Amino acid sequence: MTPLPIEFIEYTSKLMGDDLWATLRDGLEEDAPTSIRLNPFKCDLKATEVSEADGIVPWCEGTGYYIKNRPNFTFDPLLHAGSYYVQEASSMFVNAAIKQYVSEPVMMLDLCAAPGGKSTAARAALLEGSLLFSNEPMRTRAQILAENIQKFGHEDVIVTNNYPRDYKKSKLSFDVILTDVPCSGEGMFRKDEGARSEWSTQNVDNCWHLQREIVSDIWKCLKPGGLLIYSTCTFNAHEDEDNVNWIINELGAELLPVNTKDEWHITNALTGDNKDMYRFIPGKSRGEGLFLVVLRKTDDEAFPEPKLGKKKDKEKNKAKMPVKIDKSWIINADDMTFSQAGDDIIAVPSRWSEIYKLAAKSLNIISSGITLGTIKGKNIIPAQNLALSRCLNRKAFNEVEVNYEQAISYLRTEAITLPADTPTGFTLLTYRNTPIGFVKNIGTRANNLYPQEWKIKSSHVPEENRVLLF
C-alpha cells in the first residue's frame, strides 16, 4: 500500500499526540470492517436475522450490523431490492444525532448526499410525515443517488441535482440540513489507496475554503433554531474543529452534545475548549474516519415562509393525463397527487405537493415520490421505482417467485422464462417474497423491464449463493 504522506504524518501526529497517533497509524494498516444497515421499511426488524453478523453497530442499534468476511454484495438480489444498504459504520452515527434531536416531522436537506448512505439513514431516523430533500451537485453521482433512493423505497424523498447556491435561490427553508461536505478524504486512507496518493496540503487548504463557502451558501435556507449537521471524512482540524468554530462565530450557531457511550470509543474535539465534537479514529473506534457535529442556528436570518398555492377542490385539482392511470397500483392513492414529468407519471404525497411544485420551479428534480410508470402510446409501463416502493400494491399485479439464478439473470436484464400458466400482462417478480422488478409476459416470452442503467454488468457466476438476510 502507498505510504502515508510525510506532511500528513507530521501534522496529524502533532495534532493527536503520540498515543492517539500510534493508534491511528496502526489502525490504518488493518483491514477495514464491513457493515450494513437494514431498511426498516422493507425488513421486519424483529424477525430478520443477519447470517454473517459480527456484532451490532451500537450507535445504529436495530438496523446496523458488522459483517464477517465481506461478501460480493453485487450478487445479492436483496441488495438490489433495497432490503439493506452497505454503509461504513461510522457514517451511521447520523442516525443517533437525528433521533436525539428530531422529535417531530420536519423538512430536511441532505446537501451533498451521493451515493445515499446518510440520506437513507436519515430517512429511516426521521418521523413519518417528514420530507427529505436529497441533493448531489455532480450529475453522474446524482444518478447513483437517485438509484439508491429509489431502491430504498420511501415516497417522502425528493432527489435533486443542484449546487448549494441553487438552493439559496430557491428560498426553500429547512428544519434540518446535513452537510457531509467534500473533504481531503484522510478518513478513507485505509479503504482507498488513491486517497493517499491524491492527498496534499494544498488540497486540504482548498477543501476548508470550499466547505465554508458551501455552508455560507446554504445558511439562509436553515430556519432559525434549525439544526445543521456538519460532517467530514477527514482528520485535520482545519476542515473540522476550525470550520465548526467559524460557523459558530461568523454565522451564528451553538454546538449541541450528542449522547455517546465510552464503549463506542469515540474521540472528542482535539482543539479548543468545547469537546462536543465527535471523531471516529480507525484502530480506536470500529469504523472509518468520520468527524461530525450538531449545531443549532442562533442567527435569525432566514427566508420567509413560502406562499403556497391554495388547495383546490379535488375534482378541479385533478391533473389532465394523456393516458388513464391505474391508481390501484399503489396502496394510498387517495393521499397522492398525480402529475406528468416528461413521459413519466409521478405520484407525490398530497401533503407536500405544493412544496414539490415550488421546488420544481428552481431546482433540477431527478426523482420524487413514486414514479408509477412511463407513457408508451396509450399505455403506462410500470416503473422499477414502483416495484421497489413501500407503497406498491402487490395485489394489483400477477406475481412470480424466482430462484437465485433467475433473480441474477433478471438483474442482468436477461430473458426470464415464466411458468406456463402465468397470465399475460405485467408481472411482478419476487425473490424470497421481496419485489425485485417487473416483466411483461406476452405469452411466448417475458420482456425484461429492469432498467438497463441499473443492471449487473459482471458476467461472473458466483460459486455459491451466500444468503445474508433470513
LINSUL-V298705 format. One record per pair of residues at least 6 apart in sequence whose ideal C-beta (glycine too) atoms are under 7 Angstrom apart, sorted by the first residue. I is the first residue (numbers start at 1). J is the second residue. Records with the same first field share a line. If there is no record, write none. Layout:
I=J  J
This chain:
1=193
2=193  196  197
4=189  196
5=196  199
7=201
8=186  199
11=236
12=21  235
13=21
15=237  270
16=24  270
20=281
23=281  283  284
24=281  282  283
26=283
27=281  282  283  284
28=189  190  282
30=283
32=190  191  288
33=66  89  286  287
34=66  67  70
35=57  64  65  66  67  87  88  89
36=65  67  84  85  86  87
37=60  63  64  84  85  87  92  121
38=45  48  63  84
39=82  83  84  85  152
40=63  124
41=153  154  390
42=82  83  153  390  434
43=83
45=62  63
48=469  470
49=470
50=65  468  469
51=467  468  470
52=67  68  69  71  468
53=65  66  67
54=66  67  68
55=66
56=64  65
57=64  65  66  89  92
58=264
59=92  93  95  96  264
60=92  95
63=124
64=89  92
66=89
71=466  468
72=462
73=79  86
74=456  458
75=408  462
76=468
77=407  408  411  431  436
78=84  432  434  468  469
80=151  411  436
81=388  431  434  435  436
82=151  152  153  388
83=434  469
84=469
85=117  120
87=117  121
88=287  288
89=286  287
90=280  285  287  288  290
91=117  118  290
92=121
93=278  290  292
94=118  121  122  178  229  292
95=121  125
96=258
97=229  258  292  294
98=122  125  126
99=125
100=258  259
101=227  256  294
102=126  127  176
104=127
105=127  129  130
106=126  130  175  176
107=131  174  175
108=122  126  130  132  174  175  176
109=133  135  174  177  221
110=118  119  122  132  134  135  178
111=135  164  177  178  179  218
112=136  179  180  181  182
113=119  134  135  136  145
114=136  138  141  142  144  145
115=141  144  145  148
116=134  145  148  149
118=178  180
119=132  134  149
120=148  152
122=132  178
123=132  152  154  157
126=132
130=156
131=156  352  355
132=156  157
133=158  160
134=145  149  157  159
135=160  162
136=142  145  161
137=162  163
139=161
142=161  366
145=159
146=159  366  367
147=454
149=157  159  367
150=367  385  388
151=388
153=388  389  390
154=390
155=349  369  370  389  391
156=349
158=356  359  365  368
159=366  367  368
160=363  364  365  366
161=364  366
162=363  364
164=214  217  218
165=217
166=362  363
167=218  221
168=217  218  220  221
169=362
170=359  362  363
171=303  306
172=221  359
173=221  223  302  303  305
174=221  222  223  226
175=223  226
176=226  227  229
177=218  221  222  226  228
178=229
179=214  215  218  228  230
180=231
181=211  214  232
182=207  210
183=207  232  233  234  239
184=199  203  204  207  234  236  239
185=195  233  234
186=199  234  235  236  289
187=233  234  235  288  289  290
188=195  233  288
189=195  196
190=282  288
191=288
204=236  238  239
207=239
208=238  239  242  243
211=239  243
212=243  246
215=247
219=251
220=301  302  303
221=303
222=228  297
223=302
224=297  299  300  302
225=296  297
226=297
227=294  296
228=253  295  297
229=292  294
230=244  247  293  295
231=290  291  292
232=239  240  291
233=288  289  290
234=240  289  291
235=289
237=270  271
240=291
241=269  270  271  272  277
244=277  293
245=272
247=253  295
248=254  255
251=299
252=297  298  299
253=295  296  297  298
254=295  296  298
255=274  276  293  295
256=276  294  295  296
257=276
258=278  294
260=266  278
264=285
265=284  285
266=278  279  280  285
267=279  281  284
268=275  277  278
269=275  277
276=293
277=291  293
278=292  293
279=291
280=287  288  289  290
281=289
282=288  289
306=358
308=354  358
309=354
319=338  339  340
321=340
322=375
323=375  378  379  380
325=338  345  372  380
327=333
328=393  396
329=372  382  386  393  396
330=336  347  370  391  392  393
331=391  393
332=391
335=349  350
336=347  348  349  350
337=348  350  353
338=345  347
339=346
343=374  375
344=371  374
345=372  373  375  380
346=368  369  371
347=369  370  372
348=356  368  369
349=369
356=368
359=365
370=385  386  389  391
371=383  385  386
372=380  382  383  386
373=380  381  382  383  386
374=380  381  383
381=449
382=426  438
384=437  450  451
386=392
387=428  435  437  438
388=435
392=435
394=428  435
397=426  427  428
398=422  423  425  427  428
399=428  430
400=418  419  422  427  429
401=430  433
402=410  429  431
404=465
406=416
407=431  436
408=456
409=416
410=416  429  436  437  448  450
411=450  455  456
412=455  456
413=448  450  452  455
414=448
415=445  448
416=439  446  448
418=427  441  446
422=441
424=441  442  443
425=441
426=438  440
427=438  439  441  446
428=435  438
429=436  437  439
430=436
437=449  450
438=449
439=446  447  448  449
440=446  447  449
